[in-house]
């Protein structure tokens, strides 16, 4: 008896009318969501007006080039993440899954405070990478931050030296500045050294703790060649495109594009990101960028540049993330994955905060107990050596 060979039925093409109905449903649904957000007090229409003003304020060529570089930055940085996760969990993930999750994290950080989007991204990795654990992915995050810690430290060192140069300009001839102000010069150098030492100490302590907790997530550090090829080189490319985005928008607003102006924006953006407690760092970024560009342009132009770049890149990041989620996970599966990851991220962040607080309290109690024991030891020795009563 011969076995029947089952062949898949040919795909039935979607009818044009049905396709039109689906597109119309998407449009109506989007309008309904916008209307609901407006009713609860979220000024969505105002945001779109600001975005339109920012796009029309500069040449469309700058907008297109800036968005292309922003997309390249996301793509290359995600490639570095893919190298880390692929090495830690072989065969457990595809690049498109990593890219979609990373794009979601980048987009969410523009809307939620305190970089909650990063936690969402990490938990999405736990969900989509087969065999992954949160400690392992967190260790991968530590590996991913090595390059940015080094480059950020170098930028801060440059900013310190730039501040030293400004003091020299104010206080006297450049050749006599160090001789006339040795204390100030030494203080600036000491501050830079202290900052670098502090960052390296914190980072190294973090490395040791995380390495013991999750060696699998940081496994690529054991293979220098793989790390350079799959993590460092893509990250360097991503950072170069990030610099390119800044250059494009500085030029778009007529701000001088120099090494100093670019480094000032990079440094102020890093500092604003550390102190960001508002969604996307709104207000904080503008304040820091305006201060950083004080030597290159007026405050009004600097504010317009900072706000315009943020609005345009935010809109691009949002659209890019939505498209990737729909392509990679499907709309229903993707929206559920993002929603569940966001809820888990809030819980995980609270838990980690409580754990840090418990550790601090345990260390404080241990120090107090050690201090009490030391005092008791002093008193006992004094009692032992005191003369006997007559």
Buried (B, 14 or more C-beta within 10 A) or exposed (E): EEEEEEEEEEEEEEEEEEEEEEEEEEEEEEEEEBEEBEEEEEEEEEBEEBBEEBBEBBEEEBBEBBBBBBBBBBBBBBBBBBBBBBBBBEEBBBBBBBBBBBBBBBBBBBBBBBBBBBBBBBBBBBBBBEEBBBBBBBBBBBBBBBBBBEBBBEBBBBBBEBEBBEBBEEEEEEEEBEEEBEEBBEEBEEBBEEBBEEBEEEBEEBBEEBBEBBBBBBBBBEEEEBBEEBBBBBBBBBBEBBBBBBBBBBBBBEBEBEEBBBBBBBBBBBBBBEEBEBBBBBBBBBBBBBBBBEEBBEEEBBBBBBBBBBBBBBBBBBEBBBEBBBEBBEEEEBBEBBEBBBEBBEEBBEEEEEEEEEEEEEEEEEEEEEEEEEEEEEEEEEEEEEEEEE
